[in-house]
Amino acid sequence: MPPTDGDYTQKEIAKIFKISSRTFQRWIKQYQEQGSTEPGRRGHHVPVYEGEDLQCLDRLIDRNPDATLEEFRARTGKSCSLMAVQRAVVRLGYSLKNAVGQRTKSS
C-alpha cells in the first residue's frame, strides 16, 4: 500500500526527485534557516571592474581597440587574472578581436 500524504521518509522523497538524501537535508535546513530554497549567488569574488573602473576600461578599449587584455590590465593598474579583464570586456558588450585585431562593440 503506497504511503499517504506526510508518510514519506526523507530518503523516499529524495529518491522520488532523484537527488541524494544529503541534498534533500540541506534544502530542508536552508528552508528552516532562510525561509527559502532559492539558490545562492554563485561565484566567490566581487568583479574587479565595477563602477568607475569599468567606465575607465570602456574608455581605454574605445581609444585602444587593438590592445591586449594584458595591456588593459596594466593600464588600469589592476592586479587580477586575464579572465577577470575578459569578463569585464564582455560585460561592456565588446566582442573578441576581429581579423584586423580590433575589438568591436555590439550596438
C-alpha positions in Angstrom: 0.0 0.0 0.0 1.5 3.4 -1.0 2.1 5.9 1.7 -0.4 8.7 2.3 0.4 12.4 2.5 3.0 13.0 5.1 4.1 9.4 5.4 7.2 9.5 3.2 10.6 9.4 4.7 13.3 11.9 3.6 15.1 9.1 1.8 11.9 8.2 -0.2 11.3 11.8 -1.1 14.9 12.2 -2.3 14.5 9.1 -4.4 11.3 10.4 -6.0 13.1 13.6 -7.1 16.3 11.7 -8.0 18.5 13.6 -5.6 20.7 12.4 -2.7 19.3 12.3 0.8 22.0 14.7 1.8 20.9 17.3 -0.8 17.3 17.0 0.5 18.5 17.5 4.1 20.5 20.6 3.0 17.4 22.0 1.3 15.3 21.4 4.5 18.0 23.1 6.6 18.2 26.1 4.2 14.4 26.5 4.3 14.3 26.4 8.0 17.1 28.9 8.4 16.3 31.3 5.5 12.7 30.6 4.6 13.6 29.8 1.0 15.3 27.1 -1.1 16.4 29.6 -3.7 20.0 29.0 -4.9 22.5 31.4 -3.5 24.7 33.8 -5.6 27.3 31.9 -7.5 30.9 32.9 -7.5 33.2 33.9 -4.7 34.6 37.2 -5.9 33.2 40.6 -6.4 34.0 41.7 -10.0 37.3 43.6 -10.3 36.0 46.1 -12.7 32.8 47.9 -11.4 31.6 51.5 -11.5 34.3 54.0 -12.3 36.8 51.2 -13.0 34.5 49.7 -15.6 33.9 53.0 -17.2 37.6 53.6 -17.3 38.2 50.3 -19.0 35.4 51.1 -21.5 37.2 54.4 -22.5 40.5 52.6 -22.8 39.1 50.0 -25.1 37.4 52.7 -27.2 40.7 54.6 -27.6 42.9 51.4 -28.0 40.7 48.7 -29.6 43.8 46.8 -30.7 45.3 46.5 -27.2 45.6 43.1 -25.5 44.0 42.0 -22.2 47.4 42.2 -20.6 47.8 45.9 -21.7 44.3 46.8 -20.4 45.2 45.2 -17.1 48.5 47.1 -16.9 46.9 50.4 -17.9 44.2 50.1 -15.3 46.7 49.2 -12.6 44.7 46.1 -11.6 46.2 43.0 -10.0 43.8 40.4 -11.4 43.6 37.5 -13.8 43.3 37.9 -17.5 39.9 36.2 -17.2 38.7 39.0 -14.9 39.7 41.5 -17.6 38.0 39.4 -20.3 34.8 39.1 -18.3 34.7 42.9 -17.9 35.3 43.4 -21.6 32.4 41.1 -22.4 30.2 42.8 -19.8 30.8 46.0 -21.6 29.5 44.5 -24.8 32.7 44.1 -26.7 33.4 41.1 -28.9 36.7 39.3 -29.3 39.3 40.9 -31.6 38.3 40.8 -35.3 40.5 39.9 -38.2 42.1 43.4 -38.1 43.0 42.9 -34.5 40.5 45.4 -33.1 37.6 45.0 -30.6 34.1 45.9 -31.7 31.2 46.8 -29.5 27.8 45.4 -30.4 25.0 48.1 -30.5 
